[in-house]
C-alpha cells in the first residue's frame, strides 16, 4: 500500500525549542508510527520542496493519566526532527558557444508553512 506524504506527516510540533531550531534548519513533525526515515525524507521533500539532509526519529509512549480515579493512557506517537539544507547555491554551466548559463537553486532554504513566522 502506497502512503501519500499527507499520511506520513501528520502535523508540525511547535514549541519554544522547535522554533529556535528552525533558525538552523531543524523542523519537528509528528509522523505516522509505522513510517521509516526514508519515507519521512521523501514526504518532507515532496510537501515543502526542500532538500533534506538528515532525519532523526523518537518514539514516545503514552503517559498514564487518571480521570475520576480510573487509570488510562494518552496516545503514543512518533516525532521526527528533519534537518534541511539551508544553503542552496545557484549553479552555472557552459552551454553551446561557450556561453555561461545560470540555473536558479532547485530547493528552498526554509519551510514557511511550518506554523510560525521567522
N, C-alpha and C positions, 0 to 999 in steps of 0.2 A: 504494500500500500504506500503510495506516494504522499508525503506530507507537504503541505504548502508552507511558505515562510510564516504566514499568519498563524498556522497551527503550532509552529515551533516556538516563536517569540510571542509570549502571552502579554506582557506589559513591562514597561520600564520601572526600575526601582529608583525612586528619587528620595535621597536622604542628604544630609549635610556632607557626608563623606563622598557619596557618589557625585555630587555637584562639584566638589573640589577636584575629584579625579577626572572629571570631564575636561578640565583645563589641560591635562596632559594626555588626553586621548583615550581614557578608560571609561567605558559605559557599562552599567549594570542592568541586567534584564532578568525577569522571572520567565523561565522557559519550561517546556514540557519535560516531565521527569524521565521520559524514555529517549530524549534527544541526545545525540552524540555531539562531540565537539566539532566534527566536520559538518554535520547538519546545521549546527548553530552558526558556524562560519559562513556557509553558503546562504543561509537565511538573512543574516545581517547584511551581507554584501548585496543581495538582491533587493531587500527592502529599502536600504538607505543609500545605496550607490557609493560605498566607501570600501577601502582596501583594509581587510582585517589582518593584523599581524599575529595576534595570539588570542586564545580563548582559554579561560580558567573557569572551572565549574565547582560548585559546592552544593551538597545535598543537606537540607535542613529537615530534621524530624519535627513532627508536631509536638507542641508543648501540652502537658497535662493541665487542664483547667477544670474548675468546679463551678457548676451553676446550680444553685439551690441544694447544695450538698451532694449532687450527683457528679462523679468524675467523667470527664470527656477529654478529647484531644482536639487541638487545632490541626488543620490540614498540613501535611508535609509538602515541601516544594523544592525546586532546584533553581539555583541562582547561577547566572553566567556573567563573568566580567570579561568584556570584549575590549581588546586594545586595538585601536585603528592607527593607520599611518597618518601622521599629522603633517608630513612634508611631502607634497607631491610636486614634482618638477615638470615644467614644460619640456618636451623632448623635441629635438630637431634632427633632421637627416638630410642627406644630399639627394636631390631628385635629378631627373634628366636635365642636361645642360648645365650641370654643376651649380644648380640653384639650391639654396638652403630653404627647407620647408619646416616651419614650426608647427607642432601639434600641441593643442592645449592638454592640460592634465586630464586624465580619464576619470579620476576619482575625486570626491570631495574630501576635505580635511577635517570636517566636524559633522555632527548629527544635529541639525537644527530642530528636528521634530521630537527631541528627546523629552521635553516636558518643562524646560525652563530656559530662559534666555542666558546668553553668555556675554 
